[in-house]
Amino acid sequence: MTDFADRPLRIGTRSSPMALAQTEQVSRLLRELVPGLAIEVKPTTTEADLWQGDLAQLGGKGLFVKDIDAQLQRGDIDMAIHCLKDVPGDVPMPQGLVFAAMLPRADVRDVLLVPEGSGAKTLADLPPGAAVATTAVRRKAQILKVRPDLNVIRVRGAVGTRVEKLDGKKGDLRAEAMVLARAGLERLRLEGRIRHEFSVHEILPAVGAGVLALECRRDDGPVVALLERLNDRKTQTEATAERVMLHGLRGHCNSPIAGYCTTEADGQLSLRGMVFSRDGSKFVHAHVWGEDSNDPGTLGARVSAELLRQGARDIIEGIPH
């Protein structure tokens, strides 16, 4: 407590309702560690939040974190909260910054929503040509893999806004269904809208799905020490394997890449990775278990190598940036 007795802990975050809900969650955890801790939240509306087009045209989803990382490097804030799936995996961490903690992973599954009044319960209930809205090329590829007759369309905006668009209450979106992350709906208390939960075998999650990463300056000893107390070692280990795989594939923001690592009951790591073409017609898949060392970096590299051996590079290079 003495480290923060005369100054607040300044937290940088995006200004979306989802990000602010995540910040409140982290703030509660920090105050449990340090009762009376003064926290100052500094929201930022990033360039990516303002952009309504294809993020690839702007530079990719890494722009969700770029502005906040710059604030952290300048010393304008003391820590940042990022959804790990939004952090680019093909470039190094910004100079001087480190993830001091990763919180226990939330539910990684994607879910199906339908407009109010619709009787559809699964993708199978949708007629040929039905429009399904989503933001992720990873989801689009996996939906089209099983239902190539559907029309998968892009939808942007905060999660609550997307749900309003689905119901016709905002914008001119016309879609018979929408696919979103369950964790985000839970944080906004919108899980009552879920019509169907996809298993991880139906839609493999994004690398880092469900993980909140707490970032700070490497040389800020008091903040590093505080955040490390919140670190979940299991989540950190699994996320490391996934991100090593992603880094080895060198995919860009338009690359439909999925990866999910779990820890078996005996402690052995298991990592599945997939790379898709945009329409889901081509894909490669690898599933590898940790060997004697059970090292997450080694496991991620093995899965990446296996995907590349099967032709992942040709699929990635065939997708426009």
SULFEN-V480253 format. One record per residue. N is the residue number from 0. RES is the residue in three letters. SS is DSSP state (2 for helix, 1 for strand, 0 for the rest). OMEGA is omega in radians with two decimals (* if undefined). BURIAL is # if it has 16 or more other C-alpha atoms within 10 Angstrom, else .. Layout:
{{N	RES	SS	OMEGA	BURIAL} {N	RES	SS	OMEGA	BURIAL}}
//
This chain:
{{0	MET	0	-3.10	.} {1	THR	2	-3.13	.} {2	ASP	2	-3.09	.} {3	PHE	2	-3.09	.} {4	ALA	0	-3.06	.} {5	ASP	0	3.10	.} {6	ARG	0	3.09	.} {7	PRO	0	2.99	.} {8	LEU	1	-3.06	#} {9	ARG	1	-3.09	#} {10	ILE	1	3.06	#} {11	GLY	1	-3.12	#} {12	THR	1	2.98	#} {13	ARG	1	-3.05	#} {14	SER	0	-3.13	#} {15	SER	0	3.09	#} {16	PRO	2	3.11	.} {17	MET	2	-3.12	#} {18	ALA	2	3.13	#} {19	LEU	2	3.07	#} {20	ALA	2	3.10	.} {21	GLN	2	3.13	#} {22	THR	2	3.10	#} {23	GLU	2	3.09	.} {24	GLN	2	3.14	.} {25	VAL	2	3.13	#} {26	SER	2	3.10	#} {27	ARG	2	3.14	.} {28	LEU	2	-3.13	.} {29	LEU	2	-3.13	#} {30	ARG	2	3.02	.} {31	GLU	2	3.09	.} {32	LEU	2	-3.09	.} {33	VAL	0	3.13	.} {34	PRO	0	3.14	.} {35	GLY	0	-3.12	.} {36	LEU	0	3.07	#} {37	ALA	0	-3.12	#} {38	ILE	1	3.09	.} {39	GLU	1	-3.12	.} {40	VAL	1	-3.14	#} {41	LYS	1	-3.12	#} {42	PRO	1	3.09	#} {43	THR	1	2.98	#} {44	THR	0	-3.03	.} {45	THR	0	3.10	#} {46	GLU	2	-3.13	.} {47	ALA	2	3.11	#} {48	ASP	2	-3.09	#} {49	LEU	2	-3.05	.} {50	TRP	0	-3.12	.} {51	GLN	0	-3.14	.} {52	GLY	0	3.12	.} {53	ASP	0	-3.10	#} {54	LEU	2	3.14	#} {55	ALA	2	3.14	.} {56	GLN	2	-3.09	.} {57	LEU	2	-3.12	.} {58	GLY	0	3.05	.} {59	GLY	0	-3.05	#} {60	LYS	0	3.05	#} {61	GLY	0	3.11	#} {62	LEU	2	3.06	#} {63	PHE	2	-3.07	#} {64	VAL	2	-3.01	#} {65	LYS	2	-3.10	#} {66	ASP	2	-3.10	#} {67	ILE	2	3.08	#} {68	ASP	2	3.12	#} {69	ALA	2	3.09	.} {70	GLN	2	-3.14	#} {71	LEU	2	3.12	#} {72	GLN	2	3.14	#} {73	ARG	2	-3.09	.} {74	GLY	0	3.13	.} {75	ASP	0	3.08	.} {76	ILE	0	-3.10	#} {77	ASP	0	-3.14	#} {78	MET	1	3.12	#} {79	ALA	1	3.08	#} {80	ILE	1	-3.13	#} {81	HIS	1	2.85	#} {82	CYS	1	-3.02	#} {83	LEU	2	-3.13	#} {84	LYS	2	3.11	#} {85	ASP	2	-3.09	#} {86	VAL	0	-3.12	#} {87	PRO	0	3.14	#} {88	GLY	0	-3.08	#} {89	ASP	0	3.11	#} {90	VAL	0	3.13	.} {91	PRO	0	3.02	.} {92	MET	0	3.08	.} {93	PRO	0	-3.05	.} {94	GLN	0	3.06	.} {95	GLY	0	-3.09	.} {96	LEU	1	-3.10	#} {97	VAL	1	2.96	#} {98	PHE	1	-3.12	#} {99	ALA	1	-3.12	#} {100	ALA	1	2.94	#} {101	MET	1	-3.11	#} {102	LEU	0	3.08	#} {103	PRO	0	-3.00	#} {104	ARG	0	3.03	#} {105	ALA	0	3.11	#} {106	ASP	0	-3.06	.} {107	VAL	0	-2.98	#} {108	ARG	0	2.97	#} {109	ASP	1	-3.07	#} {110	VAL	1	3.13	#} {111	LEU	1	3.01	#} {112	LEU	1	3.07	#} {113	VAL	0	3.13	#} {114	PRO	0	3.07	#} {115	GLU	0	3.14	.} {116	GLY	0	3.14	.} {117	SER	0	3.11	.} {118	GLY	0	-3.12	.} {119	ALA	0	-3.14	#} {120	LYS	0	3.13	#} {121	THR	0	3.06	#} {122	LEU	2	-3.10	#} {123	ALA	2	-3.13	.} {124	ASP	2	-3.09	.} {125	LEU	0	-3.14	#} {126	PRO	0	3.06	.} {127	PRO	0	3.13	.} {128	GLY	0	-3.14	.} {129	ALA	0	-3.13	#} {130	ALA	1	3.07	#} {131	VAL	1	-3.06	#} {132	ALA	1	3.05	#} {133	THR	1	3.13	#} {134	THR	0	-2.92	#} {135	ALA	0	3.04	#} {136	VAL	2	3.09	#} {137	ARG	2	3.11	#} {138	ARG	2	-3.12	#} {139	LYS	2	-3.10	#} {140	ALA	2	-3.08	#} {141	GLN	2	3.04	#} {142	ILE	2	-3.11	#} {143	LEU	2	3.10	#} {144	LYS	2	-3.12	#} {145	VAL	2	3.13	.} {146	ARG	0	-3.12	#} {147	PRO	0	-3.14	#} {148	ASP	0	-3.14	.} {149	LEU	0	3.11	#} {150	ASN	1	-3.10	#} {151	VAL	1	-3.06	#} {152	ILE	1	-3.11	#} {153	ARG	1	3.01	#} {154	VAL	0	-3.14	#} {155	ARG	0	3.11	#} {156	GLY	0	3.08	#} {157	ALA	0	-3.05	.} {158	VAL	2	3.13	#} {159	GLY	2	3.11	#} {160	THR	2	3.12	#} {161	ARG	2	3.13	#} {162	VAL	2	3.08	#} {163	GLU	2	3.09	#} {164	LYS	2	3.13	#} {165	LEU	2	-3.13	#} {166	ASP	0	3.13	#} {167	GLY	0	-3.11	.} {168	LYS	0	-3.12	.} {169	LYS	0	3.09	.} {170	GLY	0	-3.08	.} {171	ASP	0	3.11	.} {172	LEU	0	3.05	#} {173	ARG	0	-3.10	#} {174	ALA	0	3.11	#} {175	GLU	0	-3.14	#} {176	ALA	1	3.11	#} {177	MET	1	3.10	#} {178	VAL	1	-3.11	#} {179	LEU	1	3.07	#} {180	ALA	1	3.12	#} {181	ARG	2	-3.06	#} {182	ALA	2	-3.12	#} {183	GLY	2	3.11	#} {184	LEU	2	3.12	#} {185	GLU	2	-3.13	.} {186	ARG	2	3.12	#} {187	LEU	0	3.14	.} {188	ARG	0	3.11	.} {189	LEU	0	-3.07	.} {190	GLU	2	3.09	.} {191	GLY	2	3.13	.} {192	ARG	2	-3.07	.} {193	ILE	0	3.11	#} {194	ARG	0	-3.13	.} {195	HIS	1	3.06	#} {196	GLU	1	3.07	#} {197	PHE	0	3.02	#} {198	SER	0	3.13	.} {199	VAL	0	3.06	.} {200	HIS	0	3.08	.} {201	GLU	0	3.07	.} {202	ILE	0	3.14	#} {203	LEU	0	-3.05	#} {204	PRO	0	3.03	#} {205	ALA	0	3.01	#} {206	VAL	0	-3.14	#} {207	GLY	0	-3.11	#} {208	ALA	0	3.06	#} {209	GLY	0	-3.07	#} {210	VAL	0	2.97	#} {211	LEU	1	-3.12	#} {212	ALA	1	-3.13	#} {213	LEU	1	-2.99	#} {214	GLU	1	3.07	#} {215	CYS	1	3.08	#} {216	ARG	1	-3.08	#} {217	ARG	0	-3.07	.} {218	ASP	0	3.11	.} {219	ASP	0	-3.02	.} {220	GLY	2	-3.12	.} {221	PRO	2	-3.13	.} {222	VAL	2	3.09	#} {223	VAL	2	-3.10	#} {224	ALA	2	3.13	.} {225	LEU	2	-3.07	#} {226	LEU	2	-3.14	#} {227	GLU	2	3.13	.} {228	ARG	0	3.11	.} {229	LEU	0	-3.03	#} {230	ASN	0	3.05	#} {231	ASP	0	-3.01	.} {232	ARG	2	-3.14	.} {233	LYS	2	3.13	#} {234	THR	2	-3.13	#} {235	GLN	2	-3.13	#} {236	THR	2	-3.12	#} {237	GLU	2	3.14	#} {238	ALA	2	3.11	#} {239	THR	2	3.12	#} {240	ALA	2	-3.12	#} {241	GLU	2	-3.07	#} {242	ARG	2	3.02	#} {243	VAL	2	3.07	#} {244	MET	2	-3.12	#} {245	LEU	2	-3.14	#} {246	HIS	2	-3.13	#} {247	GLY	2	-3.14	#} {248	LEU	2	3.14	#} {249	ARG	0	3.11	.} {250	GLY	0	3.07	#} {251	HIS	0	-3.01	#} {252	CYS	0	3.13	#} {253	ASN	0	-3.09	#} {254	SER	0	3.06	#} {255	PRO	1	3.14	#} {256	ILE	1	3.10	#} {257	ALA	1	3.11	#} {258	GLY	1	-3.08	#} {259	TYR	1	3.13	#} {260	CYS	1	3.07	#} {261	THR	1	3.09	#} {262	THR	1	-3.13	#} {263	GLU	0	-3.10	.} {264	ALA	0	-3.14	.} {265	ASP	0	3.12	.} {266	GLY	0	-3.12	.} {267	GLN	0	3.11	.} {268	LEU	1	3.11	#} {269	SER	1	-3.09	#} {270	LEU	1	3.02	#} {271	ARG	1	3.09	#} {272	GLY	1	3.11	#} {273	MET	1	3.02	#} {274	VAL	1	-3.05	#} {275	PHE	1	2.83	#} {276	SER	0	-3.05	#} {277	ARG	0	-3.10	#} {278	ASP	0	3.10	#} {279	GLY	0	-3.07	#} {280	SER	0	3.09	.} {281	LYS	0	3.08	.} {282	PHE	1	3.01	#} {283	VAL	1	-3.05	#} {284	HIS	1	3.06	#} {285	ALA	1	3.11	#} {286	HIS	1	-3.04	#} {287	VAL	1	3.06	#} {288	TRP	1	3.08	#} {289	GLY	0	3.12	#} {290	GLU	0	-3.04	.} {291	ASP	0	-3.10	.} {292	SER	0	-3.13	.} {293	ASN	0	-3.10	.} {294	ASP	0	-3.08	#} {295	PRO	2	3.12	#} {296	GLY	2	3.11	#} {297	THR	2	-3.14	#} {298	LEU	2	3.12	#} {299	GLY	2	3.13	#} {300	ALA	2	3.14	#} {301	ARG	2	3.14	#} {302	VAL	2	3.09	#} {303	SER	2	-3.13	#} {304	ALA	2	-3.13	#} {305	GLU	2	3.10	#} {306	LEU	2	3.11	#} {307	LEU	2	3.12	#} {308	ARG	2	-3.12	.} {309	GLN	0	3.08	.} {310	GLY	0	-3.12	.} {311	ALA	2	-3.11	#} {312	ARG	2	3.13	.} {313	ASP	2	3.12	.} {314	ILE	2	-3.11	#} {315	ILE	2	-3.10	#} {316	GLU	2	3.11	.} {317	GLY	0	-3.12	.} {318	ILE	0	3.14	.} {319	PRO	0	3.07	.} {320	HIS	0	*	.}}
//
